[in-house]
Amino acid sequence: MTLITKLYYNVLPKVGGGLEDDGVIDLSKENPNWYAVYTKSRHEKLTSKFLVSRGVVTFLPLRSVLSRWKDRKKLITVPLFPSYVFVNILQKDIHNVIYSKGVLRMVGINGVPYPIPNEQIESIEKLVKSDLKYDPYPYVNIGAEAEIKNGPLAGVVGKIIEKRPSKHIVVLSVDLIKRSVSVEVHVHDIELL
């Protein structure tokens, strides 16, 4: 893959004469954004590996589940958000991702890929890296927003959906794909916003 750091565009003359600028957009100053990629069913790991082999930074949150067969039980890893892989790319590299193996489309608004706020991806990354127990949860729009102040999820913002005497259930969401994950957090580690 070739890295292009400058892009030339048509330069329009100013109303008073002369040129608006030198006609060069410097793409080296552009920061990559996180995007959600919708994959074929059960192709998340394959798609992630393929994108990594093409030099794309990916994030595929996984969770361990106990799978039961007739003759045995086995602990397997499955995607936290089925059919989704997150990619951290520049806007100009979107076409390289869309035409990759296993990718059906990039999630966006009106067919245009839309970036996911970094804070939402960082929250999920912190949760996956922690030793806390977490599970998928239906997407919620309601609930009091709170910031976790202590522990492995310090700095993460989520919504409190259930209050218990010693622990609250906090939901972390990725708004664009309307998916969430829940985690139990001690009452003293949360501050309402």
For each residue, the residues with C-beta under 8 A, 3 or more apart:
1: 54 55 96
2:
3:
4: 7 27 92
5: 26 27 28
6: 24 25 26 27 28
7: 4 24 25 27 92
8: 23 24 25
9: 23 25
10: 23
11: 19 20 21 23
12: 20
13: 17 18 19 20
14: 17 18 19 20
15:
16:
17: 13 14
18: 13 14
19: 11 13 14 22 23
20: 11 12 13 14
21: 11 24
22: 19
23: 8 9 10 11 19
24: 6 7 8 21
25: 6 7 8 9
26: 5 6 29
27: 4 5 6 7 30 90 92
28: 5 6
29: 26
30: 27 90 91 92
31: 90
32: 57 88 89 90
33: 88 89 90 91 115 116 118
34: 59 86 87 88 115 116 117 118 120 121
35: 86 87 88 89 94 97 106 107 108 113 114 115 116
36: 84 85 86 106 107 116 174 176 177
37: 47 51 84 85 86 87 97 103 105 106 107
38: 83 84 103 104 105 106 107
39: 43 44 47 83 84 85 102 103 104
40: 43 47 83 102 104
41: 82 83
42:
43: 39 40 46 47 102
44: 39 47 48 60 79 82 83 84 85 102
45: 48 49 60 79
46: 43 49 50 101 102
47: 37 39 40 43 44 50 51 85 100 101 102 103
48: 44 45 51 52 58 60 85
49: 45 46 52 53
50: 46 47 53 54 100 101 102
51: 37 47 48 54 56 58 85 87 97 100
52: 48 49 55 56 57 58
53: 49 50
54: 1 50 51 96 100
55: 1 52
56: 51 52 87 88 89 93 96 97 100
57: 32 52 87 88 89
58: 48 51 52 85 86 87 88
59: 34 85 86 87 88 121 124 125
60: 44 45 48 79 85 86
61: 79 80 81 86 124 125 127 128 181
62: 77 78 79 80 128
63: 77 78 79 80 128 134 135 136
64: 75 76 77
65: 75 76 77 78
66: 73 74 75
67: 73 74 75 76
68: 72 73
69: 72 73 74
70:
71:
72: 68 69
73: 66 67 68 69
74: 66 67 69
75: 64 65 66 67
76: 64 65 67
77: 62 63 64 65
78: 62 63 65 82
79: 44 45 60 61 62 63 82 83 84
80: 61 62 63 124 128 134 136 181
81: 61 84 136 174 177 179
82: 41 44 78 79
83: 38 39 40 41 44 79
84: 36 37 38 39 44 79 81 107 177 179
85: 36 37 39 44 47 48 51 58 59 60
86: 34 35 36 37 58 59 60 61 116 121
87: 34 35 37 51 56 57 58 59 97
88: 32 33 34 35 56 57 58 59
89: 32 33 35 56 57 93 94 96 97
90: 27 30 31 32 33 93
91: 30 33 94
92: 4 7 27 30
93: 56 89 90 96 97
94: 35 89 91 97 98 106 113
95: 98 99
96: 1 54 56 89 93 99 100
97: 35 37 51 56 87 89 93 94 100 103 106
98: 94 95 103 105 106
99: 95 96 103
100: 47 50 51 54 56 96 97 103
101: 46 47 50
102: 39 40 43 44 46 47 50
103: 37 38 39 47 97 98 99 100 106
104: 38 39 40
105: 37 38 98
106: 35 36 37 38 94 97 98 103 113
107: 35 36 37 38 84 113 114 176 177
108: 35 111 112 113 114 176
109: 112 114
110:
111: 108
112: 108 109
113: 35 94 106 107 108
114: 35 107 108 109 176
115: 33 34 35
116: 33 34 35 36 86 120 121 174 175 176 177
117: 34 120 121 175
118: 33 34 121 122
119: 122 123 157
120: 34 116 117 123 124 172 173 174 175
121: 34 59 86 116 117 118 124 125 174
122: 118 119 125 126 156
123: 119 120 126 127 153 156 157 158 172
124: 59 61 80 120 121 127 128 172 174 181
125: 59 61 121 122 128 129
126: 122 123 129 130 152 153 155 156
127: 61 123 124 130 132 134 153 156 172 181 183
128: 61 62 63 80 124 125 134
129: 125 126 152
130: 126 127 151 152 153
131: 152
132: 127 152 153 183 184
133: 183 184
134: 63 80 127 128 181 182 183
135: 63 181 182
136: 63 80 81 179 180 181 182
137: 140 161 171 180 181 182
138: 180
139: 173 178 179 180
140: 137 143 159 161 171 173 180
141:
142: 159 161
143: 140 159 160 161 171
144: 159 160 192 193
145: 157 158 159 160 192 193
146: 157 158 159 160 168 170 190 191 192 193
147: 155 156 157 190 191 193
148: 151 153 154 155 156 157 158 170 185 189 190
149: 154 189 190 191
150: 154 188 189
151: 130 148 154 185 186 189
152: 126 129 130 131 132
153: 123 126 127 130 132 148 156 183 185
154: 148 149 150 151
155: 126 147 148
156: 122 123 126 127 147 148 153 172
157: 119 123 145 146 147 148 193
158: 123 145 146 148 170 171 172 173 183
159: 140 142 143 144 145 146 170 171 173
160: 143 144 145 146 163 168 169 170 171 190 192
161: 137 140 142 143 169 170 171 182
162: 168 169
163: 160 168
164: 167 168 169
165: 187
166: 186 187
167: 164 184 185 186 187
168: 146 160 162 163 164 184 185 187 190
169: 160 161 162 164 182 183 184 185
170: 146 148 158 159 160 161 182 183 184 185 190
171: 137 140 143 158 159 160 161 180 181 182
172: 120 123 124 127 156 158 180 181 182 183
173: 120 139 140 158 159 178 179 180 181
174: 36 81 116 120 121 124 177 178 179 180
175: 116 117 120 178
176: 36 107 108 114 116
177: 36 81 84 107 116 174
178: 139 173 174 175
179: 81 84 136 139 173 174
180: 136 137 138 139 140 171 172 173 174
181: 61 80 124 127 134 135 136 137 171 172 173
182: 134 135 136 137 161 169 170 171 172
183: 127 132 133 134 153 158 169 170 172
184: 132 133 167 168 169 170
185: 148 151 153 167 168 169 170 189 190
186: 151 166 167 189 190
187: 165 166 167 168 190
188: 150
189: 148 149 150 151 185 186
190: 146 147 148 149 160 168 170 185 186 187
191: 146 147 149
192: 144 145 146 160
193: 144 145 146 147 157
